[in-house]
């Protein structure tokens, strides 16, 4: 999958086949209770080196407010997922569900206004199954949106319907990362029968911890 779309492109995608199928939201998450995500089937995997003092946490309204819902109802991560000089590699994976080619992973993300001096990077896709799509994949300084922006990633690399997890990867050198939020995640599907084909994906997870801060210019 290498098809990050803009909001306009997603609208074209979802309406193009309206005559044959109706698009429906089959999964959504607004992150009103980040601490309860693992109890609801989400998983955290932390491959940062070395592991820092933070993982995914409830949005900090002192940095910015949510895209929708209560002010703190977004999930956040920051440079403290690793230590100075280290590398952040932090994953947030949705509950297992049947995924199909043509499904659209829709989400909103942003950094804070001070993030223009840093190089946050976020990836989305199916864990351990093919390439991921990237928002500022090269960790370019100032390359991550500083206002809430919608992105849509189209699943197109499966051999058939697959029980798996889609999710997000926050990654990059800790020294150039800042703070990101993710909000209003949904999985959108055209309502048409799939071609049956078995599949499964096993994952190991870690717990959620921490409160967050954004890095500021000195």
C-alpha positions in Angstrom: 0.0 0.0 0.0 1.5 3.3 -1.1 -1.7 5.3 -1.5 -2.1 7.9 1.2 -4.9 10.0 0.0 -6.1 13.5 0.7 -9.6 14.2 2.0 -10.7 15.1 -1.5 -9.2 12.0 -3.0 -11.0 9.8 -0.4 -14.3 11.4 -1.3 -13.7 10.5 -5.0 -12.6 7.0 -4.0 -15.7 6.3 -1.9 -18.2 7.7 -4.3 -16.8 6.2 -7.5 -18.6 2.9 -7.0 -21.7 4.2 -5.5 -23.8 2.8 -8.3 -22.7 -0.8 -7.4 -22.0 -0.6 -3.6 -22.6 1.5 -0.6 -19.7 2.5 1.6 -20.1 1.8 5.4 -18.1 2.5 8.5 -17.5 -1.0 10.0 -15.1 0.1 12.8 -14.4 3.4 14.5 -12.5 4.8 17.5 -12.5 8.3 19.0 -10.0 7.7 21.8 -12.0 9.0 24.7 -10.4 6.4 27.0 -6.8 5.6 25.9 -6.1 3.8 29.1 -8.9 1.3 28.3 -7.8 0.6 24.7 -6.0 -2.7 25.5 -9.1 -4.0 27.4 -11.0 -3.4 24.2 -8.6 -5.4 22.0 -6.1 -2.8 21.0 -2.4 -3.7 21.3 0.8 -1.6 21.8 4.2 -2.9 20.6 7.2 -0.9 21.6 10.4 -1.6 19.7 12.1 1.7 20.5 15.8 1.4 21.3 16.4 2.1 24.1 12.8 2.2 25.4 11.9 5.5 26.9 9.5 6.7 29.6 6.4 7.1 27.4 4.2 5.0 25.1 0.8 6.0 23.8 -1.2 8.3 26.1 -4.4 10.4 26.4 -4.2 13.6 24.5 -2.7 16.6 26.3 -5.1 19.6 26.0 -2.2 21.9 26.9 -0.6 21.0 23.6 -3.7 20.9 21.4 -7.3 19.7 21.6 -9.0 16.8 19.8 -10.2 16.8 16.3 -13.7 15.8 17.5 -15.4 15.0 20.8 -14.1 15.9 24.3 -11.0 18.1 24.2 -8.6 15.3 25.3 -10.2 12.5 23.2 -7.2 11.7 21.0 -4.3 9.3 21.4 -0.8 10.9 21.5 2.9 9.9 21.4 6.1 11.9 21.6 9.9 11.9 21.6 10.0 10.4 25.1 9.1 7.0 23.7 12.9 6.6 23.5 15.9 8.3 25.2 18.1 11.1 23.8 20.1 9.7 20.9 17.8 6.7 20.6 15.2 5.6 18.0 11.4 5.6 18.6 9.6 2.7 17.1 6.1 2.6 18.7 3.0 0.8 17.3 -0.7 1.1 18.1 -2.7 -1.8 16.6 -6.5 -2.0 16.3 -8.5 -5.1 17.4 -8.4 -8.1 15.1 -11.0 -8.0 12.4 -11.6 -9.2 8.9 -9.8 -6.9 6.5 -10.4 -6.9 2.7 -8.8 -5.3 -0.3 -10.5 -2.0 -1.0 -11.0 -1.2 2.7 -10.1 2.3 3.6 -8.3 3.2 6.9 -9.3 6.8 7.6 -7.8 8.9 10.4 -6.9 12.5 11.4 -3.4 13.4 12.7 -1.3 16.5 13.6 1.6 17.8 15.6 1.7 21.1 17.6 2.7 24.4 16.1 6.2 24.0 17.5 6.5 20.8 15.4 7.6 22.8 12.4 11.1 22.6 13.9 11.0 18.8 14.2 10.5 15.7 11.9 7.6 13.6 13.2 6.6 10.6 11.1 3.5 8.3 11.2 2.8 5.1 9.3 -0.4 3.2 8.8 -1.3 -0.3 7.4 -1.5 -3.9 8.4 1.0 -5.0 10.9 3.5 -7.6 9.5 1.8 -7.8 6.1 3.3 -5.7 3.3 4.4 -2.1 3.2 2.9 0.7 5.3 1.8 4.2 4.1 3.6 7.2 5.6 2.7 10.7 6.7 6.1 12.5 6.4 7.9 9.1 5.9 11.3 10.7 5.6 11.1 12.5 9.0 11.5 15.8 7.1 11.8 18.8 9.4 8.4 20.6 9.3 6.9 17.9 7.1 4.2 16.8 9.5 0.9 18.7 9.5 0.6 21.3 12.3 -3.3 21.3 12.1 -5.7 18.4 12.1 -5.5 16.8 8.7 -7.4 13.7 7.4 -5.6 10.9 5.7 -6.9 7.7 4.0 -5.0 4.6 3.3 -6.4 2.0 0.9 -5.8 -1.7 1.7 -4.8 -3.4 -1.6 -2.1 -6.0 -1.0 -4.0 -8.9 0.6 -4.4 -12.4 -1.1 -8.0 -12.3 0.1 -10.1 -11.5 3.2 -7.7 -11.7 6.2 -8.3 -11.6 10.0 -5.6 -9.2 11.1 -4.9 -5.8 12.7 -4.4 -2.5 11.0 -2.6 0.2 13.0 -0.1 3.0 13.4 3.6 3.3 13.7 5.3 6.4 15.2 9.0 6.3 14.4 12.2 8.2 13.9 15.3 9.4 15.8 14.1 10.7 19.2 16.2 13.8 18.9 14.1 15.1 15.9 10.7 13.9 17.0 8.2 16.1 18.8 4.5 15.1 19.6 1.7 13.8 17.5 -2.0 13.1 18.0 -4.3 10.6 16.2 -8.1 11.0 16.2 -11.3 9.8 14.6 -10.0 6.5 13.2 -12.4 4.4 11.1 -12.4 1.5 8.7 -14.6 2.1 5.7 -15.8 -0.7 3.4 -18.0 -1.0 0.3 -20.8 -3.3 1.1 -20.2 -6.1 -1.2 -19.5 -9.9 -0.6 -15.8 -10.8 -0.4 -14.1 -13.7 -2.1 -13.6 -16.1 0.8 -10.0 -17.0 1.7 -8.7 -17.9 5.2 -6.0 -15.9 6.9 -4.8 -15.0 10.4 -2.2 -12.9 12.1 -0.8 -13.4 15.6 0.6 -10.5 17.6 2.3 -9.8 21.0 1.5 -6.5 22.8 2.6 -4.3 25.6 0.5 -2.1 28.0 -0.1 1.6 27.8 1.6 4.1 30.0 2.5 7.7 30.6 1.4 11.3 30.2 2.8 13.4 27.5 4.6 16.7 26.7 5.5 18.3 23.5 9.0 19.4 22.7 9.3 23.2 22.5 11.8 25.5 20.8 14.5 26.7 23.2 
